[in-house]
Amino acid sequence: MKVQHEKMKILLKEAHGTTVDFDGTLEDLERKLKEVAVKIQENPDDLMLHKQIEEIDGLIKKHPDYIKRQEEELQNWLEANQPKFQEALKEMRSILPENLAKLGNQEIQAHFKDKDRPRLANHIIKGKGAYIAICRCIHLSTIPTAW
């Protein structure tokens, strides 16, 4: 374990050209970041402290445990929000017609008047090309369960 720790320390220093002494786990780095942040509050003009904080932040963001934590948080967020995403996609599909590219201005006006959204019709008519692209994305897309 000690040898592996030393190898990680050397690799991280080489990768980032850091002057920060890396001495352990992700928690150690986060603790060191907090310590330097406190020092910066005491002496905000010390440029070396600012450099240290940037280097520590870089080490944290490259640490495998941090990357894993971020991936897990993203996955949890996606899972928690999946029903909202599906509902929003369903609502957008109900608002924007799939065949928008084939509709003329009168038909667009009629479609959105029925949905009580006449102002939206005017926006779509003015920027029809962009809305056609958006419609294609909305009607062809699915909400990913994972990135």
Disulfide bonds with the S-S distance in Angstrom:
none
